[in-house]
Amino acid sequence: MEPSRRTHYARHRLLAEVISHAIWLYFRFPLSLRMVEEMLAARGILVSHETVRQWALKFGQNFANRSRRRHPAPGDKWHLDEVVISISGKKHWLWRTVDQHGAVLDVLVQSRRNAKAAKRLLRKLLKKQGVAPRVMITDKLASYGVAKRQIMPGVKHRQHRGLNNRAENSHQPTRRRERIMKRFKSAGHAQRFLSVHDQLANLFGRPAHINAEDQRHVRAQAFQVWAEVTGITSAA
């Protein structure tokens, strides 16, 4: 049984709806903490950007985990890619996995781009997803092949840069957030933020090639799930 709404928001002076809305704004859109503070102030809600940051730390990952449990099962074709990010002047690598539908399965920030890092990513994926994919698609980085042979030997592996546009495109929202946040402060900061950010993107992302009426229906369903995971309404 999930904790009650009272447990979630105990000792907070503001309503649960305000807290959940602030968290949704911060992780869903390319907004800084001060921008969220100002948007709340425009509605007569006076909180500091530091309060918003503390809400995000306290509730964000919990909400993301609950949202993940409500997602459909992942597809059987996984696209893996890594992109360099600069943290405190040092090069790090953001490893991301998406399925053929564009849903982000996991992200992992690491300081290396080698076989050990690739194996860590695959182990984390298998533990979280509970099942291996049918096909794994990557770029030409040799580390993927080494890791795949040891961790998922029965999975078909395709290595071709042109096939991996889906994973490469999934990094674009991260680049926008980097600019807004003036880069991530640490590897842990990047990992915590993106773990929540990508789950909200999964929940509120709009499927391609559907009409406006269907899009409104999908969006309404997403808001209903968000209300349930944040404790604003109880699940039916």
CORQUIGI-V683291 format. One line per field, one symbol per residue. phi: phi as a letter, one per 40 degrees, with the letter a starting at -180 (. if undefined). A space follows every 50 residues. Layout:
BEGIN
phi->???
END
This chain:
BEGIN
phi->.cdcdccdbdgbcccdccccccccdcccbcbcccccdccccccgbbbccc ccccccccbdcccccccdccccdcccbbbbabbcbbbfgbcbbccbbbcc cgcccabacbcbbbcccccccccccccccgacccbbbbccdcdccccccc cbccccbbbacccbcccccccddccccdcccfgccaccccccccccdccc cccbccccgbccccccccccccccccccccgcbccc
END
